[in-house]
Amino acid sequence: MSGEQADDLVVHRPPTALQDYISTVHGYRYDPGASQDHRGLPSSALTVVLSFEQPLDVAWLSRPDTRSRLWATASGLSARPAVIHQCGPQLGIQLDVTPAGSRALFGCPASALADGLLDLCDLTGRFGADLYDDVASALSWPRRFTTLDRHLIRLLSEHGPGPERSCEPETIWAWNVLTDMGSPRSVQSVADDLGWSRRHLTGRFIAEYGIGPKVAARIARFQRSVALVRSYEMPSLADVSYACGYADQSHLTREWQQLAGYSPTQWRRAEFPFLQDRRERALAASSS
C-alpha cells in the first residue's frame, strides 16, 4: 500500500464538528507474529474499532462467553479489561468516542453499550455498514481518514445534536467534575452541589452512562495512573500512587489487579510491545 510502512501508527485529528464527540482517532498496521493476547484497559471513552486484515477477536477478561470476532466493534464504558487475541497482520482504525458522542453519533445514551461488545453495523444499521465498507476500501491513511470523517459527519447529522438527543446538563456537569483528575471531588459533594441526593445522582448517572459516579471517578483515576506507568521515564509506583490520589502503593496495585488484571509492573512488561505503546510514541511525536 502506497505510503505505508510494515509497522505503522498514525494519529488523526478529527474535524472541529466531531471533536466534542471523538477524543482520539488512530490508525495502526503491524504484525505481532505469533499468536499473542493484548489487554484493553478500562477507559472514560467508548471504543470503536474498524479492523481490515481480519476480524477483531475480543472478549471481556474472565468472560469467555463474551468472545466475538467482528470487523467493526463498538464497546461501552466498563470497569473490566478486555482481552484481544492477535495473530498475524493487524490493520485498522480505533476511535475513542466520548460519552456525549454516543448520543450524537449512535442515537443512544452510552448506557446502551455498557459492558457490551457490539457489531457497529447492528448499532448504526446501514450507516455503519456503508462507513465500514468505504473506509476499508480506501488505500492510504489520508483517504481512510477523509472517508471516515465524511461518514461520521453524516452520522452526526442523522442523530444529533438536538434537544431530544442531548443528555441533561446536570448529568454532563457531574461527569465532567468527577472525571477531572485536576480537582477530584467526592460523589457526595457533587450531589450536594446539584441539590440531589446521592441516590438520585447515581440513578441518573447509570441511566446515561451505564456506570455509577464512583466507578467513573475510579476509571478516570486509573487512566491517569496508566499514563504515568506507560511513560518511558516511569516514576516510582509510590510517586504514581501519590500523583493519582491513591492511599498508598498497595492501594494502587489492588486497583490495577481489579481493573487491568495485572499489577502495574506486570502490565508494563506484558504490554510494552503492543499497540498502545506505539500509540503513545505517535501522540508524543504529533505534539512535538
C-alpha positions in Angstrom: 0.0 0.0 0.0 1.5 3.3 -1.1 2.9 5.4 1.7 2.5 2.8 4.4 5.2 1.1 6.3 5.1 -2.5 7.6 4.7 -1.2 11.1 2.6 2.0 11.3 0.7 4.0 13.8 -0.9 7.2 12.6 -2.8 9.7 14.8 -5.6 11.6 13.1 -7.3 14.8 14.4 -11.0 14.7 13.6 -12.6 17.9 12.2 -13.9 20.5 14.5 -17.5 19.4 14.1 -16.6 16.0 15.6 -14.2 17.0 18.4 -16.8 17.1 21.2 -17.7 13.5 20.3 -14.4 11.8 19.4 -11.4 12.4 21.5 -8.8 10.3 19.6 -8.5 8.5 16.3 -5.5 6.4 15.3 -4.8 4.0 12.5 -2.5 1.0 13.1 -0.7 -1.5 10.9 1.6 -4.1 12.4 2.3 -7.8 12.6 2.7 -9.3 16.0 4.0 -12.6 14.5 3.0 -15.5 16.7 -0.4 -15.5 18.5 -0.5 -13.0 21.4 -3.0 -11.6 23.7 -3.3 -7.8 24.3 -5.2 -6.2 27.2 -7.7 -3.4 26.5 -8.0 -1.3 29.6 -11.0 0.5 31.2 -11.4 4.0 29.8 -13.6 7.0 30.1 -14.3 6.7 26.4 -16.3 4.3 24.4 -14.2 2.4 21.8 -14.9 1.7 18.2 -12.5 -0.5 16.2 -12.6 -1.0 12.4 -10.5 -4.0 11.6 -9.5 -4.6 8.0 -7.0 -7.5 7.7 -9.0 -9.9 9.9 -11.9 -9.5 12.4 -11.2 -8.2 15.9 -11.1 -11.3 18.3 -12.1 -9.9 21.7 -13.7 -10.9 25.0 -14.0 -9.4 28.5 -11.4 -10.8 30.8 -12.7 -14.0 32.6 -15.8 -13.9 30.4 -15.1 -16.4 27.6 -18.8 -16.4 26.8 -18.5 -12.8 25.5 -15.8 -13.7 22.9 -16.7 -12.2 19.5 -15.0 -11.8 16.1 -16.2 -8.6 14.5 -14.9 -6.4 11.6 -16.4 -3.3 13.2 -16.8 -3.3 17.0 -18.3 -0.8 19.5 -17.8 -1.2 23.2 -19.2 0.8 26.0 -17.9 2.0 29.3 -16.8 -0.8 31.7 -14.7 -1.3 34.8 -13.4 -4.6 33.4 -10.5 -5.1 30.9 -10.9 -6.8 27.6 -8.6 -9.5 26.1 -7.8 -9.0 22.4 -6.4 -12.2 20.7 -4.0 -11.3 18.0 -2.4 -13.5 15.3 -0.9 -12.3 12.0 -1.1 -8.9 10.4 -3.3 -6.2 12.0 -4.7 -3.3 10.1 -7.4 -1.0 11.4 -8.6 2.2 13.0 -9.5 2.9 16.6 -11.8 5.7 17.7 -12.2 6.9 21.3 -15.8 8.2 21.5 -16.8 10.5 24.3 -20.0 9.7 26.3 -21.7 12.7 24.5 -20.6 11.1 21.2 -22.8 8.1 21.9 -26.0 10.1 21.6 -24.7 12.3 18.8 -23.3 9.5 16.6 -25.3 6.4 17.6 -28.5 8.0 18.7 -28.5 6.3 22.2 -27.0 7.0 25.6 -23.7 5.4 26.5 -25.6 3.1 28.9 -27.0 1.2 25.8 -23.4 0.0 25.2 -22.4 -0.6 28.8 -20.3 -3.8 29.2 -21.1 -4.5 25.6 -19.1 -5.8 22.6 -21.4 -4.9 19.8 -21.3 -5.0 16.0 -21.2 -1.4 14.8 -23.4 -2.3 11.9 -26.1 -3.6 14.3 -25.8 -0.4 16.3 -26.0 2.0 13.4 -27.6 0.0 10.6 -26.8 0.9 7.0 -24.8 3.9 8.1 -22.3 1.7 9.9 -22.2 -0.8 7.0 -21.5 2.0 4.5 -18.9 3.6 6.8 -17.0 0.3 7.2 -17.1 -0.7 3.5 -16.0 2.7 2.3 -13.1 3.1 4.8 -12.0 -0.5 4.3 -11.8 0.2 0.5 -9.5 3.2 0.9 -5.9 2.5 0.0 -4.0 5.0 2.2 -4.2 6.6 5.6 -5.3 10.1 4.3 -8.0 8.5 2.2 -9.2 6.3 5.1 -9.4 9.2 7.5 -11.1 11.5 5.0 -13.7 8.9 4.2 -14.2 8.2 7.9 -14.7 11.8 8.7 -17.3 12.1 6.0 -19.3 9.2 7.3 -19.1 10.4 10.9 -20.4 13.8 10.0 -23.2 12.1 8.1 -24.0 10.1 11.3 -23.9 13.3 13.3 -26.4 14.9 11.0 -28.6 11.9 11.3 -28.6 11.5 15.1 -27.9 15.0 16.5 -27.1 17.3 18.0 -30.6 18.4 19.2 -32.6 18.7 22.4 -34.0 15.2 22.1 -30.5 13.7 21.6 -28.9 15.6 24.5 -28.1 14.4 28.0 -29.4 16.6 30.8 -26.9 19.4 31.7 -26.6 18.3 35.4 -25.5 14.8 34.5 -23.0 16.1 32.0 -21.6 18.5 34.6 -21.4 15.7 37.1 -19.5 13.5 34.7 -17.0 16.3 33.9 -16.4 17.1 37.5 -16.0 13.5 38.7 -13.6 12.5 35.9 -11.4 15.7 36.2 -8.3 14.5 38.0 -7.1 18.0 38.3 -9.5 18.7 41.1 -11.0 15.4 42.3 -14.4 15.6 44.1 -16.4 13.2 46.1 -19.7 11.8 44.8 -21.5 13.3 47.8 -20.1 16.8 47.3 -21.2 16.7 43.6 -24.6 15.6 44.6 -24.8 18.3 47.2 -23.8 21.0 44.6 -26.6 19.8 42.3 -29.2 19.7 45.2 -29.7 16.0 44.5 -29.4 13.0 46.8 -26.5 10.7 46.2 -29.0 8.0 45.2 -30.7 10.3 42.6 -27.3 11.2 41.2 -26.3 7.6 40.9 -29.5 6.6 39.2 -29.2 9.4 36.6 -25.6 8.6 36.1 -26.2 4.9 35.5 -29.2 5.6 33.2 -26.9 7.8 31.0 -23.5 6.2 31.2 -24.1 2.6 32.3 -21.7 3.0 35.2 -22.2 4.8 38.6 -20.4 8.1 39.5 -18.0 6.3 41.9 -16.9 3.9 39.1 -16.5 6.8 36.6 -14.1 8.6 39.0 -12.3 5.3 39.7 -11.7 4.7 36.0 -10.5 8.3 35.4 -8.0 7.9 38.3 -6.9 4.6 36.9 -6.4 6.2 33.4 -4.2 8.8 34.9 -2.1 6.1 36.6 -1.8 4.2 33.3 -0.4 7.3 31.6 2.3 7.6 34.2 3.1 3.9 34.3 3.3 3.9 30.4 5.8 6.8 30.3 9.3 5.9 29.3 10.8 7.5 32.4 8.3 6.0 34.7 8.2 7.5 38.2 8.3 5.1 41.2 5.0 3.4 41.9 4.9 5.3 45.2 5.1 8.5 43.2 2.4 7.3 40.8 0.2 6.5 43.8 0.6 9.9 45.3 0.1 11.8 42.0 -3.1 9.9 41.3 -4.7 10.1 44.7 -4.3 6.5 45.9 -3.9 5.9 49.6 -0.6 4.1 49.0 1.2 1.8 46.6 -0.7 -1.2 47.8 -4.0 0.6 47.0 -2.7 1.4 43.5 -1.7 -2.3 42.9 -5.1 -3.6 44.1 -6.9 -1.2 41.8 -4.7 -2.4 38.9 -5.3 -6.0 39.6 -9.0 -5.4 39.6 -9.2 -3.0 36.6 -6.3 -4.4 34.4 -5.9 -8.0 35.7 -2.2 -7.1 36.1 -0.1 -5.2 38.6 1.5 -2.1 37.0 4.8 -3.9 36.7 3.2 -7.0 35.1 1.2 -4.8 32.7 4.3 -2.8 31.6 6.3 -5.9 30.9 3.4 -7.6 29.0 2.1 -4.7 27.1 5.0 -2.6 26.0 5.5 -4.3 22.7 1.8 -3.7 21.7 -0.3 -1.0 20.0 -1.0 1.2 22.9 2.7 2.0 23.5 3.3 2.7 19.8 0.2 4.9 20.0 1.9 6.8 22.9 5.0 7.4 20.8 2.9 8.7 17.9 1.0 11.0 20.2 4.2 12.4 21.6 5.6 12.9 18.1 2.4 14.6 16.9 2.6 17.2 19.7 6.3 18.0 19.3 
